[in-house]
Amino acid sequence: MPKPSFTLTSLNLNGIRSATSKGLTRWLEAQRPDCICVQELKAQAADVQGRLDELAGLKGHFHFAEKKGYSGVGIYTRHEPSEVRTGFGSPEFDSEGRWVELRFDTPARKLSIISSYFPSGSSSPERQEAKYRFLAAMAPHLARLKAERELIVCGDLNIAHQNIDLKNWRSNQKNSGFLPEERAWMTQLLSGDDAAALVDVYRRLHPETTAECYTWWSNRGQAWANNVGWRLDYHVATPALAALARSAAIYKDERFSDHAPLTVHYELAL
């Protein structure tokens, strides 16, 4: 009897219209994931309806930002969810379109697949403070969810957790994305004793990779050519789901965005 299989991809699109113009749909048709969690749609409902609400036979569910051309997340899925939830209960950040959750509940189990886009703090001190407020609100939300259901959060978390997660860690210790407070938040999330302790799925499978692990490259200089990258994109899962992850791959043969797709194969049936 064949083992159950569930293929889940996460990708920051840096604009859905831009990414699809660069061949994303064709790649999805070839890869045939069960689900792709996307971030930074940079589009509104009117831009997507009838054109981009389905990709490669996958049906999209979205949380758009109120501000045009900004943020926004989505999940394209081959499976019909039992429930769709948008936002995580923070008026400040729900207006920015940063959380969409598909629930695949059955009488035997509760399971959520989530696409989330954490704020960047690199543009100004004000946005860094906003990022800290987001993290402060997100931790208890994840703790509550984990207490009641299995979950996988896919997304651009805008944090490189460890030194091995970026090329130039020494020179970035005072830069957003690698600040001590952000990294401590990740450590608490992934190894804390509280109810929110989750598993970094990629690192479970590849605990020591460095040059191979990056998922984002700056458009400045020769970052892509020289592989001066950061690992900002994650699958973060409850321990039971993380234990079902069999392989993880970062696709770099084509560029749909300034981020690369991160795909994990789980021995899981929805």
Residue pairs with C-beta under 8 A, 6 or more apart in sequence:
3 267
4 267
4 268
4 269
5 265
5 266
5 267
5 268
5 269
6 34
6 35
6 265
6 266
6 267
6 268
6 269
6 270
7 31
7 32
7 33
7 34
7 35
7 263
7 264
7 265
7 266
8 33
8 34
8 35
8 36
8 37
8 113
8 152
8 154
8 235
8 263
8 264
8 266
9 31
9 33
9 35
9 36
9 37
9 154
9 261
9 262
9 263
9 264
10 36
10 37
10 38
10 39
10 115
10 154
10 155
10 156
10 233
10 234
10 235
10 261
10 262
10 263
11 19
11 24
11 36
11 37
11 38
11 39
11 233
11 256
11 257
11 259
11 260
11 261
11 262
12 38
12 39
12 40
12 117
12 155
12 156
12 216
12 232
12 233
12 257
12 258
12 259
13 19
13 24
13 38
13 39
13 40
13 41
13 42
13 256
13 257
13 259
14 40
14 42
14 257
14 258
14 259
15 40
15 41
15 42
15 43
15 257
16 38
16 41
16 42
16 43
16 47
16 48
16 52
16 74
17 42
17 43
17 47
17 52
18 42
18 257
19 256
19 257
20 52
20 55
22 254
22 255
22 256
22 257
23 254
23 256
24 55
24 256
25 55
25 56
27 251
27 254
27 256
27 261
28 36
28 55
28 56
28 58
28 76
29 56
29 57
31 263
32 56
33 58
33 78
33 263
34 77
34 78
34 79
34 270
35 58
35 75
35 76
35 77
35 78
35 79
35 102
35 113
36 55
36 58
36 75
36 76
36 261
37 73
37 74
37 75
37 113
37 114
37 115
37 154
37 155
38 73
38 74
38 75
38 76
38 115
39 71
39 72
39 73
39 115
39 116
39 117
39 155
39 156
40 71
40 72
40 73
40 117
40 156
41 48
41 62
41 64
41 71
41 72
41 73
41 74
41 97
42 69
42 70
42 71
42 72
43 52
43 64
43 69
43 72
44 64
44 68
44 72
45 62
45 64
48 60
48 62
52 60
53 59
53 60
53 62
54 60
54 76
55 76
56 76
57 78
58 76
58 77
58 78
59 76
59 77
59 78
59 80
60 74
60 75
60 76
61 74
61 75
61 76
61 77
61 81
61 84
61 100
61 102
62 72
62 73
62 74
62 86
62 97
62 100
63 72
63 73
63 74
63 86
63 87
63 94
63 97
63 98
63 99
63 100
64 72
64 97
65 71
65 72
65 95
65 96
65 97
66 95
66 96
66 97
67 95
67 96
70 96
70 97
71 96
71 97
71 98
71 117
72 97
72 117
73 97
73 98
73 99
73 100
73 115
73 116
73 117
73 155
74 100
74 115
75 100
75 102
75 113
75 114
75 115
77 102
77 113
79 104
79 270
81 102
81 103
81 104
82 103
82 104
82 105
82 106
83 102
83 103
83 105
84 100
84 101
84 102
84 103
85 99
85 100
85 101
85 103
86 94
86 99
86 100
86 101
87 93
87 94
87 98
87 99
88 94
88 98
88 99
88 101
88 137
88 138
88 141
89 137
89 141
90 134
90 137
92 130
92 133
93 99
93 119
93 133
93 134
93 137
96 119
97 117
98 116
98 117
98 118
98 119
98 134
99 114
99 115
99 116
100 114
100 115
100 116
101 112
101 113
101 114
102 112
102 113
102 114
103 110
103 111
103 112
103 149
104 111
104 112
104 113
104 270
105 111
105 149
109 150
110 148
110 149
110 150
111 149
111 150
111 151
111 241
111 270
112 145
112 149
112 150
112 151
112 152
113 151
113 152
113 154
114 151
114 152
114 153
114 154
114 155
115 154
115 155
116 153
116 154
116 155
116 157
117 155
117 156
118 131
118 134
118 135
118 138
118 155
118 156
118 157
118 158
118 159
119 127
119 130
119 131
119 134
119 158
120 127
120 131
120 158
120 176
120 177
121 127
121 128
121 129
121 130
121 131
121 132
121 158
121 176
121 177
121 179
122 128
122 175
122 176
122 177
128 176
128 179
131 158
131 176
131 182
132 181
135 182
135 185
139 185
139 188
139 189
139 196
140 196
142 151
142 153
142 189
142 196
142 198
143 194
143 195
143 196
144 195
145 151
146 195
146 196
146 197
146 198
146 238
147 195
150 237
150 238
150 240
150 241
151 237
151 238
151 241
152 201
152 235
152 236
152 237
152 238
152 241
153 198
153 234
153 235
153 236
153 237
154 233
154 234
154 235
154 236
154 262
155 233
155 234
156 216
156 232
156 233
156 259
157 186
157 232
157 233
157 234
157 236
158 176
158 177
158 232
159 177
159 178
159 182
159 183
159 185
159 186
159 232
160 166
160 169
160 172
160 177
160 178
160 183
160 230
160 231
160 232
161 183
161 186
161 187
161 190
161 200
161 203
161 231
162 183
163 169
164 208
164 209
164 210
164 213
165 213
165 214
165 230
165 231
166 172
166 177
166 178
166 214
166 229
166 230
166 231
167 211
167 214
167 227
167 228
167 229
167 230
168 228
169 178
172 178
173 179
173 180
176 182
177 230
177 232
178 230
188 194
188 196
189 196
189 197
189 198
189 236
190 197
190 198
190 199
190 200
190 236
191 197
197 239
198 236
198 237
198 238
198 239
198 242
199 236
199 237
199 238
199 239
199 242
200 234
200 235
200 236
201 234
201 235
201 236
201 237
201 242
201 245
201 248
201 264
202 213
202 231
202 234
202 235
202 248
202 262
202 264
204 242
204 245
205 245
205 247
205 248
205 264
206 212
206 213
206 248
211 227
212 250
213 231
213 250
214 227
214 229
214 230
214 231
214 250
214 260
215 229
215 230
215 231
215 232
215 233
215 250
215 259
215 260
215 262
216 229
216 230
216 231
216 232
216 233
216 258
216 259
216 260
217 223
217 224
217 227
217 228
217 229
217 230
217 258
218 228
218 258
219 258
221 228
222 228
223 229
224 255
232 259
233 259
233 260
233 262
234 262
235 245
235 248
235 262
235 264
237 245
241 266
241 268
244 266
244 267
244 268
245 264
245 265
245 266
246 265
246 266
246 267
247 264
247 265
248 262
248 263
248 264
248 265
249 262
249 263
250 260
250 261
250 262
250 263
251 260
251 261
251 263
252 260
